[in-house]
Amino acid sequence: MRHLRIATAALACAFALIPAGVATAGTGPAPAPTARTTAAASTAPSADGNPASLRARAAGVCADAYQIGSTGYITRAGKTVASVKQFYSPSCARNYGYVWVWQSFRDAVGDYDVTSAVYSYSQDEVLGKRSWTNTTAQEFWSNGTSTVSECTAGSGTVRAAGDPAPVGGYSSKRC
């Protein structure tokens, strides 16, 4: 019985040393945007689309771009080979097309050709189109388009070496 009292007293003392106001992640109010620390953004390419990636920067994608609409897919011979997305930048008032080529396709075919663009339903035109031939890259951004007030979709094509024509896909229509 005596050991039980000593153990209880020791436990009570241990709990007394823990601060009462311990905060855990997700508790309390969020800090104001100006009070948040800004960690260095990753420049790694991503299937989700990273506007800070090296290829996005080379295409002039604005840092605040984010995906709008739902992802579309490019299929070849019944298999998905790439994803197609559309991004929007509020600060630059631009839309961008984005194509991410799946690793399984890259492993199977060697080099390929890719296009990335924004399709404008209002103008019935493919805009901001960029093309790559004989590439093995995975991430492709179109040029920015001034189509923010129009109905648009991200557009992309992929053509494996030896295929007579490209296969294409679109993200969802966004107005």
Solvent accessible surface area in square Angstrom, and as a share of the most:
residue,aa,sasa,rsa
1,M,170,0.76
2,R,177,0.65
3,H,155,0.69
4,L,117,0.58
5,R,164,0.60
6,I,97,0.49
7,A,57,0.44
8,T,82,0.48
9,A,56,0.43
10,A,58,0.45
11,L,106,0.53
12,A,61,0.48
13,C,85,0.51
14,A,52,0.40
15,F,131,0.54
16,A,82,0.64
17,L,151,0.75
18,I,99,0.50
19,P,95,0.60
20,A,114,0.89
21,G,73,0.70
22,V,95,0.55
23,A,85,0.66
24,T,89,0.52
25,A,108,0.83
26,G,85,0.82
27,T,82,0.48
28,G,62,0.60
29,P,133,0.84
30,A,79,0.61
31,P,75,0.47
32,A,56,0.44
33,P,103,0.65
34,T,132,0.77
35,A,69,0.53
36,R,127,0.46
37,T,133,0.77
38,T,131,0.76
39,A,95,0.73
40,A,105,0.81
41,A,71,0.55
42,S,70,0.45
43,T,51,0.30
44,A,54,0.42
45,P,77,0.48
46,S,34,0.22
47,A,50,0.39
48,D,105,0.54
49,G,13,0.12
50,N,25,0.13
51,P,22,0.14
52,A,16,0.13
53,S,0,0.00
54,L,121,0.60
55,R,85,0.31
56,A,0,0.00
57,R,135,0.49
58,A,84,0.65
59,A,14,0.11
60,G,50,0.48
61,V,11,0.06
62,C,23,0.14
63,A,92,0.71
64,D,58,0.30
65,A,8,0.06
66,Y,109,0.42
67,Q,59,0.26
68,I,17,0.08
69,G,29,0.28
70,S,65,0.42
71,T,37,0.22
72,G,8,0.08
73,Y,117,0.44
74,I,0,0.00
75,T,72,0.42
76,R,69,0.25
77,A,104,0.81
78,G,78,0.75
79,K,148,0.63
80,T,42,0.24
81,V,6,0.03
82,A,0,0.00
83,S,9,0.06
84,V,0,0.00
85,K,17,0.07
86,Q,0,0.00
87,F,5,0.02
88,Y,46,0.18
89,S,0,0.00
90,P,67,0.42
91,S,90,0.58
92,C,53,0.32
93,A,54,0.42
94,R,91,0.33
95,N,4,0.02
96,Y,3,0.01
97,G,0,0.00
98,Y,0,0.00
99,V,0,0.00
100,W,30,0.10
101,V,0,0.00
102,W,88,0.31
103,Q,90,0.40
104,S,74,0.48
105,F,8,0.03
106,R,62,0.23
107,D,105,0.54
108,A,83,0.65
109,V,37,0.21
110,G,39,0.37
111,D,49,0.25
112,Y,2,0.01
113,D,28,0.14
114,V,1,0.01
115,T,29,0.17
116,S,0,0.00
117,A,3,0.02
118,V,0,0.00
119,Y,41,0.16
120,S,0,0.00
121,Y,87,0.33
122,S,74,0.48
123,Q,87,0.39
124,D,104,0.54
125,E,90,0.40
126,V,70,0.40
127,L,44,0.22
128,G,21,0.20
129,K,113,0.48
130,R,66,0.24
131,S,69,0.45
132,W,44,0.16
133,T,97,0.56
134,N,108,0.56
135,T,21,0.12
136,T,79,0.46
137,A,24,0.18
138,Q,35,0.16
139,E,3,0.01
140,F,0,0.00
141,W,2,0.01
142,S,0,0.00
143,N,64,0.33
144,G,26,0.25
145,T,8,0.05
146,S,82,0.53
147,T,2,0.01
148,V,62,0.36
149,S,116,0.75
150,E,34,0.15
151,C,33,0.20
152,T,1,0.01
153,A,0,0.00
154,G,0,0.00
155,S,11,0.07
156,G,1,0.01
157,T,37,0.22
158,V,2,0.01
159,R,64,0.23
160,A,1,0.00
161,A,59,0.46
162,G,77,0.74
163,D,33,0.17
164,P,140,0.88
165,A,59,0.46
166,P,74,0.46
167,V,46,0.26
168,G,46,0.45
169,G,9,0.08
170,Y,117,0.44
171,S,7,0.04
172,S,39,0.25
173,K,111,0.47
174,R,105,0.38
175,C,109,0.65
